[in-house]
Amino acid sequence: MLAGIVTLNVVSLSYTSSGGKIAARSEALARQNALLRAKLTKDLSGPRIENVAAANGLVIPAPSDIEYLSAGDEYAKVAARRIEGGLLTASDAAAPVAPPAEPAIPTSTPTVPPAPAPTP
């Protein structure tokens, strides 16, 4: 009977010891995760992204310079003609091409819809 009690105490102590190791490892991982989250937040911060963009020649437009376009059938037709003519490609380094013959897509939303283009 004494051997059984001693065995139970030894098993209990080993579980306590391994539980403590697991808790310590869990805390270490939690600290490591917190450090990684802080690093990620810093890496994705606005000023850092702005600096990288500026180093690559990009600029942040003034709020008054930002305009939104409405997509319409006429824009889809112009884009389709440009794709068919090779003016728009999927490659990163497209060969230089001559400017399109049709008028450029306006940079602001027109107040009056454009007249339909004559069909060939």
C-alpha positions in Angstrom: 0.0 0.0 0.0 2.8 2.4 0.8 4.3 1.7 -2.6 1.0 2.7 -4.2 0.9 6.0 -2.3 4.5 6.7 -3.3 3.8 5.9 -6.9 0.8 8.2 -6.9 2.9 11.0 -5.4 5.6 10.6 -8.0 3.1 10.6 -10.9 1.4 13.6 -9.4 4.7 15.5 -9.1 5.6 14.6 -12.7 2.3 15.9 -14.0 2.8 19.1 -12.0 6.3 19.5 -13.4 5.2 19.0 -17.0 2.2 21.3 -16.5 4.5 24.0 -15.3 6.7 23.5 -18.4 3.7 23.7 -20.6 2.5 26.9 -18.9 6.0 28.4 -19.2 6.1 27.5 -22.9 2.6 28.9 -23.4 3.6 32.2 -21.9 6.8 32.3 -24.0 4.7 31.8 -27.1 2.2 34.5 -26.1 5.1 37.0 -25.6 6.6 36.0 -29.0 3.2 36.5 -30.6 2.9 39.9 -29.0 6.3 40.9 -30.4 5.4 39.6 -33.9 2.1 41.5 -33.8 3.9 44.7 -32.8 6.5 44.2 -35.6 3.7 43.6 -38.2 1.8 46.7 -37.0 5.0 48.7 -37.4 5.7 47.2 -40.9 2.2 48.0 -42.1 2.0 51.5 -40.7 1.0 54.3 -42.9 4.2 56.3 -42.7 6.3 53.3 -43.7 4.1 52.5 -46.6 4.2 56.1 -47.7 8.0 56.1 -47.5 8.3 53.0 -49.6 5.8 54.4 -52.1 7.7 57.7 -52.3 11.0 55.7 -52.8 9.3 54.0 -55.8 8.2 57.3 -57.3 4.6 57.3 -56.1 3.0 60.3 -54.6 -0.1 60.8 -52.4 -2.6 63.0 -54.2 -4.3 65.8 -52.4 -7.9 64.9 -51.4 -9.2 67.5 -53.9 -7.3 65.7 -56.7 -9.1 62.4 -56.2 -12.0 61.8 -58.6 -14.2 58.8 -59.0 -15.4 57.5 -62.4 -18.6 55.7 -63.3 -18.1 52.7 -65.4 -20.4 52.5 -68.4 -20.7 50.7 -71.7 -18.8 53.3 -73.6 -15.7 52.7 -71.3 -16.0 49.0 -71.8 -16.1 49.4 -75.6 -13.0 51.7 -75.5 -11.2 49.2 -73.3 -12.2 46.3 -75.6 -10.9 48.2 -78.7 -7.6 49.0 -76.9 -7.2 45.3 -75.9 -7.9 44.2 -79.4 -5.4 46.8 -80.8 -2.7 45.6 -78.4 -2.7 48.9 -76.5 -3.5 47.1 -73.2 -1.7 43.9 -72.3 -1.4 41.6 -69.3 2.4 41.8 -69.2 4.3 43.9 -66.7 6.5 45.6 -69.3 4.3 46.3 -72.2 6.0 47.7 -75.3 5.4 51.4 -76.0 2.5 52.0 -78.3 1.2 55.0 -80.2 -1.6 57.0 -78.4 -5.1 55.8 -79.2 -7.1 57.4 -82.0 -10.2 57.6 -80.0 -10.5 60.2 -77.3 -9.2 59.4 -73.9 -11.5 58.3 -71.1 -12.4 61.4 -69.1 -11.0 61.7 -65.6 -14.2 62.9 -64.1 -17.8 61.8 -64.3 -19.5 63.6 -67.2 -22.7 65.4 -66.4 -24.3 64.6 -69.7 -24.0 61.1 -71.1 -21.9 61.0 -74.3 -23.7 60.5 -77.6 -23.5 57.0 -78.9 -20.6 56.4 -81.3 -21.6 55.6 -84.9 -21.4 51.9 -85.7 -19.2 50.8 -88.6 
